[in-house]
Amino acid sequence: MESSLSRRAALRTFAAGSALAAAPIALAAPRAVADAGPSTNGSSATASSPLLWRQPEKLGAPPVDGLHLTFGDDPAREMVVSWSTVNSVANPRVRFGTPDDGYGREADAHTRTYIDGLSNREVYVHHARLTDLRPDTTYIYAAMAEGVLPDAGTFRTAPVGRVPFTFTSFGDQSVPTASWVPGAATGSYSAGITGIASPASFDIVHGIEQVQPLFHLLNGDLCYANLTTDRIRTWNSFFANNTRSARYRAWMPAAGNHENELGNGPIGYQAFQTRFAVPSNGSADWNGLWYAFTVGSVRVIVLQNDDVALQDAGNSYVSGYSGGEQKAWLEKQLRAARSSRETDWIVVCMHQVIVSSSNANGSDLGIRQNWGPLFDQYEVDLVLCGHEHDYERSLAVRGTVPGSETLTPNPVSSATDNIDTSKGTVHMVLGGGGTGSPSNSAFFTDGTGKVITAVGPVGPSGKRPPVYVTEQAVWSAFRDLTHPYGFAAFDVDPGDRPGGMTSIRVTYFNVSQPDGAVSPLETFTLTRPRSDR
């Protein structure tokens, strides 16, 4: 197996296939883009080799901004390269290839736009789908357009079959953003810090890069643009922060309640749907809000929980928006995954939670009612969430505590170190991604939790207040009361024989204050029998 390229090695690779071309205006000389020859897979490609990037940047041509990756429908053979520009550009595209062959292939980018409902400004996002890639292979790429300097990165495609790999996850990141705040006089502005971020929202990206996972799961509430005065600037700052990792590996997002932005699309998720190109779910109305993909023997299912959650926590209340479409899709996905001899693990990524013992948002009965029985029926192994700004995990749970009005998840084992997920699902709350409002100090200390069981009528704030019922948190296995920030890494070991055992070693890392140092807090192991028995 080829080893992954480090960031320094990636830069060396890019420079090795490049040369400097003199620019007729006072700009930094652009790097050359090497052409490895015509494509053999249907992608367009130029004929000459090598090709020097001699075209100067045109005045007013916006640069590549916020370069990031997401998997295509088949992560072993497809990757989507995405970026934004402040204006329309001509011929957005990506040159790509392997480190040995150079940038010999080219893929056109499709441009999506939306008009932000708050500022009335148009946003341009470009997505280039790279296809016919080789599994488990390192690629180099450069995004460009006419008159625009290229910006480059590397990635590795997913393996096929039962191969070890690592992925990471956190939610609720946010980003510190300086925006122009309207002043008292008409047309006057002053600089102000918006958003609810902390320095950890920056430091945690370094933490992900220290692990160098194959991909990263982002469990909702990405940048909290719906809380800021300049939503576009906030999104741009989010990608500027995360491109330090997201240009080297796929960051796969779930939409949380703070991706719900008033005036952006019919239910408020148009910014999210425009900025991310994720695997299709086949929906005519809700494509991009939930999706699934497979890496090795792991099926990852990403859900959009505002569809079933009771809590009123976005810019608008959209509970029930899909009319059951997402639930039907989820059951179909779970049935297919659990009946497949190639799939061992089912991992669900979503935002709002089924379990929480924090006096913050609390668990949501709507999610328990809609998703819980399906997770039980199809033996979902692992559920990764955010929403609560802390770290907590559950025991293996299946079914509900008899007689519980809150549908309290029922623990089937007291094991906390080695857990058989064929017996029950483990839930992890990973909401320490960087927000400035951590909730690790808000954990109940009497063994209880609270559950949203209903919402009241719209109040003076314009929101529906939650109605809470207290329950015994009999499902809780571990929670971090000391550290507000961190992320989890998952090392998948497929096992060594058909019908044997497979495992995932889970490590939770703290991102410390004030220096952002990363250190392990705890490690535990999930196990289950392989499906090829």
C-alpha positions as CSV (number, residue, x, y, z in Angstrom):
1,M,0.0,0.0,0.0
2,E,1.2,3.5,-0.8
3,S,1.8,5.7,2.1
4,S,-0.2,8.9,2.4
5,L,1.5,12.2,1.4
6,S,2.2,14.6,4.2
7,R,1.5,18.2,3.7
8,R,5.2,19.0,3.2
9,A,5.5,16.1,0.7
10,A,2.4,17.3,-1.1
11,L,4.0,20.7,-1.6
12,R,7.2,19.0,-2.9
13,T,5.2,16.9,-5.3
14,F,3.4,20.0,-6.6
15,A,6.6,21.9,-7.0
16,A,8.4,19.0,-8.7
17,G,5.8,19.0,-11.5
18,S,5.9,22.7,-11.9
19,A,8.0,25.5,-13.3
20,L,7.8,29.3,-13.0
21,A,6.6,31.4,-15.8
22,A,7.3,35.1,-16.1
23,A,4.3,37.3,-15.5
24,P,3.9,40.6,-17.4
25,I,2.4,42.3,-14.4
26,A,3.7,42.7,-10.8
27,L,2.2,39.4,-9.5
28,A,3.7,36.4,-7.9
29,A,4.9,34.1,-10.7
30,P,2.4,31.2,-11.0
31,R,3.5,27.6,-10.9
32,A,3.4,25.5,-14.0
33,V,0.9,22.7,-14.3
34,A,2.3,19.5,-15.8
35,D,0.3,17.6,-18.3
36,A,0.7,13.8,-18.3
37,G,-1.0,13.3,-21.7
38,P,-4.5,12.4,-22.9
39,S,-7.1,10.9,-20.6
40,T,-8.1,7.3,-21.2
41,N,-11.3,7.4,-19.2
42,G,-13.6,10.0,-20.9
43,S,-12.3,13.0,-19.0
44,S,-11.1,15.9,-21.1
45,A,-7.3,16.4,-21.2
46,T,-4.9,18.6,-23.0
47,A,-2.4,17.2,-25.5
48,S,0.9,18.9,-24.8
49,S,3.3,18.0,-22.0
50,P,4.6,19.8,-20.0
51,L,2.4,22.8,-19.9
52,L,3.6,26.1,-18.3
53,W,1.0,28.3,-16.6
54,R,1.9,31.5,-18.5
55,Q,-1.5,33.2,-18.3
56,P,-1.3,36.2,-15.9
57,E,-4.0,36.8,-13.4
58,K,-6.5,39.3,-14.9
59,L,-7.5,42.3,-13.0
60,G,-10.7,41.5,-11.2
61,A,-10.5,37.8,-11.7
62,P,-11.4,36.3,-8.3
63,P,-9.0,33.7,-6.9
64,V,-9.7,30.2,-5.9
65,D,-11.1,30.4,-2.3
66,G,-11.8,27.7,0.3
67,L,-10.6,24.6,-1.6
68,H,-12.2,21.5,-0.1
69,L,-13.0,17.9,-1.0
70,T,-16.0,15.6,-0.6
71,F,-16.5,12.0,-1.8
72,G,-18.4,11.2,-4.9
73,D,-21.0,8.4,-5.0
74,D,-18.1,5.8,-5.0
75,P,-15.3,7.1,-2.6
76,A,-12.9,4.6,-4.1
77,R,-13.2,6.0,-7.6
78,E,-14.7,9.5,-7.3
79,M,-13.7,12.7,-5.6
80,V,-15.3,16.2,-5.8
81,V,-13.1,19.3,-5.7
82,S,-15.0,22.4,-4.6
83,W,-14.2,26.1,-4.2
84,S,-15.9,29.4,-4.3
85,T,-15.2,32.7,-6.0
86,V,-16.7,36.2,-5.3
87,N,-17.7,36.6,-8.9
88,S,-18.4,34.5,-11.9
89,V,-15.3,33.0,-13.6
90,A,-14.8,31.5,-17.0
91,N,-13.9,27.9,-17.5
92,P,-13.5,26.7,-13.9
93,R,-11.8,23.3,-14.0
94,V,-9.4,21.0,-12.2
95,R,-6.2,19.4,-13.5
96,F,-5.3,16.2,-11.7
97,G,-3.3,13.0,-11.9
98,T,-0.9,10.9,-9.8
99,P,2.4,12.1,-8.4
100,D,4.2,9.9,-11.0
101,D,2.1,11.0,-14.0
102,G,1.5,14.6,-13.2
103,Y,-1.5,16.8,-13.9
104,G,-2.5,15.1,-17.1
105,R,-6.2,14.9,-16.8
106,E,-8.8,17.6,-16.6
107,A,-12.4,17.8,-15.3
108,D,-14.7,20.7,-15.9
109,A,-16.4,22.3,-12.8
110,H,-20.1,22.8,-12.5
111,T,-21.0,26.2,-11.0
112,R,-23.8,26.5,-8.5
113,T,-25.1,29.8,-7.2
114,Y,-27.5,31.2,-4.6
115,I,-28.4,34.7,-3.5
116,D,-28.0,35.2,0.2
117,G,-31.4,36.3,1.6
118,L,-29.8,38.6,4.2
119,S,-27.3,40.6,2.0
120,N,-28.8,40.0,-1.4
121,R,-25.3,39.0,-2.7
122,E,-24.7,36.2,-5.1
123,V,-22.4,33.3,-4.1
124,Y,-20.5,31.2,-6.7
125,V,-19.4,27.7,-5.9
126,H,-17.6,25.4,-8.3
127,H,-17.6,21.6,-8.1
128,A,-15.4,19.4,-10.3
129,R,-16.2,15.7,-10.1
130,L,-13.1,13.6,-10.7
131,T,-14.1,10.1,-11.9
132,D,-12.5,6.8,-13.0
133,L,-10.0,7.1,-10.2
134,R,-8.0,4.1,-8.9
135,P,-8.9,2.8,-5.4
136,D,-6.4,3.4,-2.6
137,T,-4.3,5.8,-4.7
138,T,-2.8,9.2,-4.1
139,Y,-3.7,12.0,-6.5
140,I,-2.5,15.6,-6.9
141,Y,-4.8,18.3,-8.3
142,A,-5.0,22.0,-9.1
143,A,-8.2,24.1,-9.3
144,M,-8.2,27.0,-11.7
145,A,-10.2,29.2,-14.1
146,E,-9.3,31.6,-16.9
147,G,-7.0,34.3,-15.6
148,V,-6.9,32.8,-12.1
149,L,-3.8,31.4,-10.4
150,P,-4.3,27.6,-9.6
151,D,-4.6,26.4,-6.1
152,A,-3.5,22.8,-5.4
153,G,-3.9,19.9,-3.0
154,T,-3.6,16.1,-2.8
155,F,-6.0,13.3,-1.7
156,R,-6.1,9.5,-1.4
157,T,-9.1,7.5,-2.7
158,A,-10.8,5.0,-0.5
159,P,-9.8,1.4,-0.5
160,V,-12.1,-1.4,-1.7
161,G,-12.9,-4.4,0.4
162,R,-11.8,-5.1,4.0
163,V,-8.8,-2.8,4.5
164,P,-7.8,-0.9,7.6
165,F,-8.3,2.8,7.6
166,T,-8.9,5.7,10.0
167,F,-11.6,8.4,10.1
168,T,-12.3,11.3,12.5
169,S,-15.3,13.2,13.7
170,F,-16.5,16.3,15.6
171,G,-19.3,18.8,15.4
172,D,-20.2,22.3,16.4
173,Q,-17.0,24.1,15.1
174,S,-17.9,27.7,14.3
175,V,-15.3,30.2,13.2
176,P,-14.2,33.6,14.7
177,T,-15.2,36.2,12.1
178,A,-14.6,39.9,11.9
179,S,-17.5,41.6,10.1
180,W,-18.8,45.1,9.5
181,V,-21.4,45.9,12.0
182,P,-23.9,48.7,10.9
183,G,-23.4,51.9,12.9
184,A,-25.9,54.5,14.2
185,A,-25.4,56.7,11.2
186,T,-26.7,55.6,7.8
187,G,-24.0,54.0,5.8
188,S,-21.5,53.8,8.7
189,Y,-19.9,50.6,9.9
190,S,-17.6,49.4,12.7
191,A,-15.6,46.2,12.9
192,G,-16.9,43.6,15.2
193,I,-16.3,39.9,16.1
194,T,-19.3,37.8,15.2
195,G,-20.1,34.2,15.8
196,I,-19.6,32.1,18.9
197,A,-16.2,30.6,18.2
198,S,-13.2,30.0,20.3
199,P,-9.5,29.5,19.3
200,A,-10.2,25.8,19.5
201,S,-12.1,26.1,16.2
202,F,-8.7,26.8,14.6
203,D,-6.6,24.4,16.8
204,I,-8.8,21.4,16.1
205,V,-8.0,21.5,12.4
206,H,-4.3,21.0,13.4
207,G,-5.5,18.0,15.5
208,I,-7.2,16.4,12.6
209,E,-4.1,16.8,10.5
210,Q,-2.0,15.2,13.2
211,V,-4.1,12.0,12.8
212,Q,-4.3,12.3,9.0
213,P,-7.5,10.3,8.5
214,L,-8.8,9.1,5.2
215,F,-11.9,11.3,5.8
216,H,-13.5,13.4,8.4
217,L,-17.2,13.5,9.5
218,L,-18.5,17.0,10.5
219,N,-21.6,16.4,12.7
220,G,-23.5,19.6,12.0
221,D,-23.5,23.3,13.1
222,L,-20.5,24.0,10.9
223,C,-20.0,27.8,11.1
224,Y,-23.1,29.2,12.7
225,A,-23.6,31.6,9.8
226,N,-27.2,32.0,10.7
227,L,-26.2,33.8,13.9
228,T,-23.9,36.4,12.2
229,T,-24.5,39.7,10.4
230,D,-22.5,38.6,7.4
231,R,-23.4,35.1,6.5
232,I,-21.2,34.9,3.3
233,R,-18.1,36.2,5.1
234,T,-18.7,33.6,7.9
235,W,-18.9,30.7,5.4
236,N,-15.8,32.0,3.6
237,S,-13.9,32.1,6.9
238,F,-15.1,28.6,7.7
239,F,-13.6,27.2,4.5
240,A,-10.5,29.4,4.8
241,N,-9.9,27.8,8.2
242,N,-10.7,24.2,7.2
243,T,-8.9,24.1,3.8
244,R,-5.8,23.4,5.8
245,S,-7.2,19.9,6.1
246,A,-10.1,19.7,3.7
247,R,-8.0,20.1,0.6
248,Y,-6.2,16.9,1.5
249,R,-9.0,14.6,2.6
250,A,-12.8,14.5,2.2
251,W,-14.7,16.4,4.9
252,M,-18.3,15.0,4.9
253,P,-20.8,17.3,6.6
254,A,-24.2,16.8,8.2
255,A,-26.5,19.8,8.2
256,G,-27.4,21.0,11.7
257,N,-30.0,23.5,12.9
258,H,-27.5,26.4,12.5
259,E,-27.2,25.6,8.8
260,N,-30.9,26.7,8.6
261,E,-30.7,30.3,7.3
262,L,-33.7,32.5,6.9
263,G,-34.4,33.4,3.3
264,N,-31.9,30.9,1.8
265,G,-34.1,28.4,-0.1
266,P,-37.5,27.0,0.7
267,I,-36.5,25.6,4.1
268,G,-33.3,27.6,4.7
269,Y,-30.6,25.1,3.7
270,Q,-29.6,26.5,0.3
271,A,-26.2,27.7,1.4
272,F,-25.3,24.3,2.7
273,Q,-26.7,22.5,-0.4
274,T,-24.8,24.9,-2.7
275,R,-21.5,24.8,-1.0
276,F,-21.2,21.0,-0.6
277,A,-21.4,18.4,-3.3
278,V,-22.2,15.1,-1.6
279,P,-23.4,11.7,-2.9
280,S,-26.9,11.8,-4.3
281,N,-29.9,10.6,-2.3
282,G,-32.2,10.5,-5.3
283,S,-34.6,13.1,-3.9
284,A,-36.1,15.6,-6.3
285,D,-36.6,18.2,-3.5
286,W,-34.0,17.4,-0.7
287,N,-30.9,16.3,-2.5
288,G,-27.8,17.0,-0.5
289,L,-29.4,17.1,2.9
290,W,-29.0,13.4,3.6
291,Y,-26.8,10.8,1.9
292,A,-24.7,7.7,2.3
293,F,-21.3,6.3,1.2
294,T,-19.2,3.2,1.7
295,V,-15.5,3.0,2.6
296,G,-14.1,-0.5,2.9
297,S,-16.5,-2.5,5.1
298,V,-18.1,0.6,6.7
299,R,-21.4,2.1,5.5
300,V,-21.7,5.8,6.6
301,I,-25.2,7.3,6.6
302,V,-25.5,11.0,7.1
303,L,-28.9,12.3,8.3
304,Q,-30.6,15.7,8.6
305,N,-32.3,15.7,11.9
306,D,-34.4,18.9,11.8
307,D,-36.8,16.9,9.7
308,V,-37.8,14.8,12.8
309,A,-36.5,16.8,15.8
310,L,-39.1,18.6,18.0
311,Q,-36.7,21.4,19.1
312,D,-37.2,24.8,17.4
313,A,-33.5,25.7,17.0
314,G,-32.9,27.1,13.5
315,N,-33.9,30.3,11.8
316,S,-37.2,28.7,10.9
317,Y,-39.2,25.7,12.2
318,V,-39.1,22.9,9.6
319,S,-39.9,19.8,11.5
320,G,-41.6,17.2,9.2
321,Y,-40.4,19.0,6.0
322,S,-39.7,15.8,4.0
323,G,-43.1,14.3,4.7
324,G,-41.5,10.9,5.6
325,E,-39.2,10.8,2.6
326,Q,-36.0,10.8,4.6
327,K,-37.3,8.1,7.0
328,A,-38.2,5.8,4.0
329,W,-34.8,6.4,2.5
330,L,-33.1,5.6,5.8
331,E,-34.9,2.3,6.2
332,K,-34.0,1.3,2.7
333,Q,-30.3,2.2,3.3
334,L,-30.2,0.3,6.6
335,R,-31.9,-2.8,5.2
336,A,-29.4,-2.9,2.3
337,A,-26.4,-2.3,4.5
338,R,-27.2,-4.9,7.1
339,S,-28.0,-7.6,4.4
340,S,-24.8,-7.0,2.5
341,R,-21.9,-9.5,3.0
342,E,-19.5,-6.7,2.1
343,T,-20.6,-4.3,4.9
344,D,-19.7,-5.0,8.5
345,W,-20.3,-1.6,10.1
346,I,-23.1,0.9,10.0
347,V,-22.1,4.4,11.2
348,V,-24.7,7.2,11.4
349,C,-23.6,10.8,11.4
350,M,-26.2,13.4,12.4
351,H,-26.5,16.5,14.5
352,Q,-29.2,16.6,17.2
353,V,-29.0,13.8,19.8
354,I,-30.9,10.8,21.1
355,V,-28.8,10.8,24.3
356,S,-27.6,13.7,26.5
357,S,-27.2,14.2,30.3
358,S,-26.3,17.9,29.9
359,N,-28.5,20.7,31.0
360,A,-28.2,22.3,27.5
361,N,-30.4,21.2,24.6
362,G,-31.2,17.8,25.9
363,S,-32.3,14.6,24.1
364,D,-35.0,14.9,21.5
365,L,-38.1,12.6,21.6
366,G,-38.8,13.2,18.0
367,I,-35.5,11.7,17.0
368,R,-36.0,8.8,19.4
369,Q,-39.4,8.1,17.9
370,N,-38.4,8.2,14.3
371,W,-34.8,7.0,14.1
372,G,-34.5,4.8,17.3
373,P,-36.6,1.8,16.2
374,L,-34.7,1.7,12.8
375,F,-31.3,1.9,14.6
376,D,-32.4,-1.1,16.7
377,Q,-34.0,-3.1,13.9
378,Y,-31.0,-2.9,11.6
379,E,-28.3,-3.0,14.4
380,V,-26.7,0.3,13.8
381,D,-23.2,0.1,15.4
382,L,-22.3,3.7,16.0
383,V,-24.1,7.1,16.0
384,L,-22.0,10.3,15.9
385,C,-23.7,13.6,16.9
386,G,-23.0,17.1,18.0
387,H,-25.5,19.7,19.2
388,E,-24.4,19.4,22.8
389,H,-21.1,21.2,23.2
390,D,-19.4,18.5,25.1
391,Y,-18.2,14.9,25.0
392,E,-20.4,12.0,26.1
393,R,-20.9,8.4,25.0
394,S,-23.4,5.8,25.8
395,L,-23.4,2.2,26.7
396,A,-24.5,-0.2,24.0
397,V,-28.3,0.3,23.9
398,R,-31.2,-1.5,22.2
399,G,-34.9,-0.9,22.6
400,T,-36.3,1.3,25.4
401,V,-36.7,1.1,29.1
402,P,-40.1,-0.6,29.7
403,G,-42.8,2.0,30.6
404,S,-40.6,5.0,29.8
405,E,-42.6,8.0,28.5
406,T,-39.4,9.4,27.1
407,L,-38.4,6.2,25.2
408,T,-35.3,6.1,27.3
409,P,-32.6,3.9,25.5
410,N,-32.2,0.6,27.2
411,P,-28.6,-0.5,28.0
412,V,-27.9,-4.1,27.1
413,S,-24.4,-4.2,28.6
414,S,-22.4,-2.4,31.3
415,A,-19.1,-2.8,29.2
416,T,-17.3,0.4,28.6
417,D,-13.9,-0.7,27.3
418,N,-14.7,-3.5,24.8
419,I,-18.2,-3.3,23.4
420,D,-20.1,-5.7,21.1
421,T,-22.2,-3.5,18.9
422,S,-24.0,-6.4,17.4
423,K,-25.9,-6.4,20.7
424,G,-26.5,-2.6,20.9
425,T,-25.7,0.8,19.4
426,V,-23.1,3.2,20.9
427,H,-24.0,6.9,20.7
428,M,-21.2,9.5,20.9
429,V,-21.8,13.2,21.4
430,L,-18.9,15.0,19.8
431,G,-19.9,18.7,20.1
432,G,-16.5,20.1,21.2
433,G,-15.5,21.3,17.8
434,G,-14.7,24.9,18.8
435,T,-17.8,27.0,19.8
436,G,-17.4,29.6,22.4
437,S,-20.3,28.2,24.4
438,P,-19.2,24.8,25.7
439,S,-21.6,22.8,27.8
440,N,-19.3,20.4,29.6
441,S,-19.8,22.3,32.8
442,A,-23.6,21.8,32.5
443,F,-23.8,18.1,33.0
444,F,-26.4,16.9,35.5
445,T,-24.7,15.5,38.6
446,D,-27.6,13.4,39.9
447,G,-27.7,10.7,37.2
448,T,-30.4,12.3,35.2
449,G,-30.9,13.9,31.8
450,K,-33.7,15.9,30.2
451,V,-35.7,15.1,27.0
452,I,-37.7,17.5,24.8
453,T,-41.1,15.9,24.5
454,A,-43.0,18.7,22.9
455,V,-42.8,22.4,22.0
456,G,-45.2,25.2,23.0
457,P,-46.8,27.9,20.9
458,V,-44.7,30.6,19.3
459,G,-43.6,33.0,22.0
460,P,-42.3,36.6,22.0
461,S,-38.9,35.5,20.7
462,G,-40.5,34.0,17.7
463,K,-39.5,30.5,18.8
464,R,-41.5,27.5,20.1
465,P,-40.3,26.9,23.7
466,P,-39.3,23.3,24.5
467,V,-41.2,21.2,27.0
468,Y,-38.8,19.0,29.0
469,V,-39.3,15.8,31.0
470,T,-36.5,14.4,33.2
471,E,-35.3,10.8,32.9
472,Q,-32.7,8.6,34.5
473,A,-29.6,8.6,32.2
474,V,-29.2,4.8,32.7
475,W,-27.5,4.7,29.2
476,S,-24.6,7.0,30.0
477,A,-21.1,5.4,30.0
478,F,-18.6,8.3,30.0
479,R,-18.6,12.1,29.9
480,D,-15.8,14.6,30.0
481,L,-16.6,17.3,32.6
482,T,-13.2,18.8,32.5
483,H,-12.3,19.6,28.9
484,P,-14.6,21.5,26.5
485,Y,-13.0,20.7,23.2
486,G,-11.9,17.6,21.3
487,F,-12.6,15.1,18.5
488,A,-12.6,11.3,18.0
489,A,-10.5,9.1,15.8
490,F,-11.7,5.7,14.6
491,D,-9.2,3.0,13.5
492,V,-11.0,0.3,11.5
493,D,-9.5,-3.2,11.7
494,P,-11.4,-5.5,9.3
495,G,-10.1,-8.7,10.9
496,D,-8.1,-11.5,9.3
497,R,-10.6,-14.1,8.2
498,P,-14.2,-14.6,6.9
499,G,-16.7,-14.8,9.6
500,G,-14.2,-13.7,12.2
501,M,-14.4,-10.5,14.4
502,T,-13.8,-7.0,13.2
503,S,-13.1,-4.0,15.4
504,I,-13.0,-0.2,15.6
505,R,-10.5,1.3,18.1
506,V,-11.9,4.7,19.2
507,T,-9.7,7.4,20.7
508,Y,-11.1,10.7,22.0
509,F,-8.6,13.5,21.9
510,N,-8.8,16.7,23.9
511,V,-7.8,20.0,22.3
512,S,-6.3,21.9,25.2
513,Q,-6.2,25.5,26.3
514,P,-4.3,27.7,25.7
515,D,-1.9,26.2,23.3
516,G,-4.2,23.9,21.3
517,A,-2.1,20.8,22.2
518,V,-3.8,17.5,21.3
519,S,-3.7,14.7,23.9
520,P,-5.7,11.4,24.2
521,L,-8.4,11.3,26.9
522,E,-9.7,7.8,26.5
523,T,-9.6,4.8,24.2
524,F,-12.2,2.0,23.8
525,T,-12.9,-0.7,21.3
526,L,-16.0,-1.7,19.4
527,T,-16.3,-5.2,18.1
528,R,-18.8,-7.3,16.0
529,P,-18.7,-10.4,13.8
530,R,-18.0,-9.9,10.2
531,S,-20.9,-10.2,7.8
532,D,-19.1,-12.7,5.4
533,R,-19.6,-15.6,7.7
